[in-house]
Every structure is written in structure tokens, then in C-alpha cells.
Amino acid sequence: MSEPPASATAAESGAASPPVMAAGLHRSYAGVAGPRLDVLRGVDIAVEEGEAVAITGASGAGKSTLLHLLGALDRPTSGSVRIGGTDTRSLDDEAAGELRNRRVGFVFQFHHLLREFTALENVMMPALIRGASDATARKSAAELLRQVGMERRSGHKPAQLSGGEQQRVAVARALVNRPLVVLADEPTGNLDARTSEGVHDMLFGLKERHGVALVVVTHNRELAFKAERVLQLREGVLEDV
């Protein structure tokens, strides 16, 4: 089982909190016609600044559920999640949304780009929502598109881009607000092997460049073992691999 986070001690001593951590995390769902389903049964995890952690496990084990909880997209049945030291239990929906926008970057299996906007405009969007000026958002987005090798495609809309190109834009979008942590859910699960390898290298290269923490949920062993730590979610708890 993964070691419990040193969060409480760090918080009490005034030390900087990890970008994201969870303690005693449980998530259950009420069955429609059957018993209550316990997906997570006491998960403890802390991800340090600049660290990459991969989470593996069988389909249906609760990996995406865990990632959604770590990113404050969902709320646990019990236990706590802290993002940059902020306990998400204390936040209403609006405050949780603001925290996600400022502190967390998301990369999903399906890129979720806005089809009516260009690559540049898609990357700008989180910065504009945060309150950045158009000029500032445009400059940051253009630089990130350059870093992911998409500067020549910045004026193209998602339908004009390949799957790998769309995912590169999604990675740039995840970084535009300089988050503490990027949460990636099967980021190359919809791509062919060659394209996946390029996205893997880019993702971890950007992690190093920006010093951001990275949590990746994946079935891909090659991607998983690029991380400093690999954990397996099994029967609702995390175990070291």
C-alpha cells in the first residue's frame, strides 16, 4: 500500500503543502437495484512538486473516479483532498471551480477542445476565464503552442487537426494557467502507438520544463514507467508497484 501523505505534519509545521494530496479517501455510489458500491476504500496519496505519479489498475477499478476527486471535479463520500494546501471540503461549487481553474490542469483521453474555436483560442480560454487580458492570454497560449510543436497550426480548428495534434493542444491548454498539478486521464488512450510515444515524451518533457506535478492514469506500461512512482489501484486502495 502507498505510504500515507506527510500532509498533516507539514501543514502543522507551516511547511509548504504538496500540490495535491488525499487522506482516507472513500467514494461510494448508491446502487439503483443492488447494494451500495464502494469504489474507493481509504486512499492516501501525496504528490510532491515536480513529481510524476502514474496510477494503474483494471478497468472499473476507480482510477478516473480518483482523478476526479483529486481535481475537485467530484466530492468524496468521506476523507479529504487538499490542492495546494486548500481543503476542498470547505469550498462551494463556485469556489471549487475557481480553484480548479487556477491550480489544476486537466488532460483527458478525449481532448474536449471547443470545436468552434482555433487551437490558439482553446488554449487561451482558461486564462481568460481566470481574468487575464486578451493580450496576456494570447501571448501565453502562443508560447505553449510553440512548446508543444503546434505554433504553425494555431489558427486551425480541432476538426482540422489530427488526434495527436488535438491532444498536444489539450496539453498546452492544461498548462496555460501555470497549475500546481496536471491530472491526465488516459491521455494517449485514443491514439496509435507511434503518436502516443510522441505525446508521452512531450508531456514528461513539459513536466520537467515547468516543474509541475503530474498524475497520470493509464493502462500503458511504457507511459506509466516514465513516472517516478507507479501505484496500482486495487480493491479500492492504492498499492506500490
Summary of the structure (lengths in Angstrom):
residues: 241
radius of gyration: 17.7
end to end distance: 9.0
largest distance: 54.0
contacts: 795
relative contact order: 0.19
helix: 40%
strand: 24%
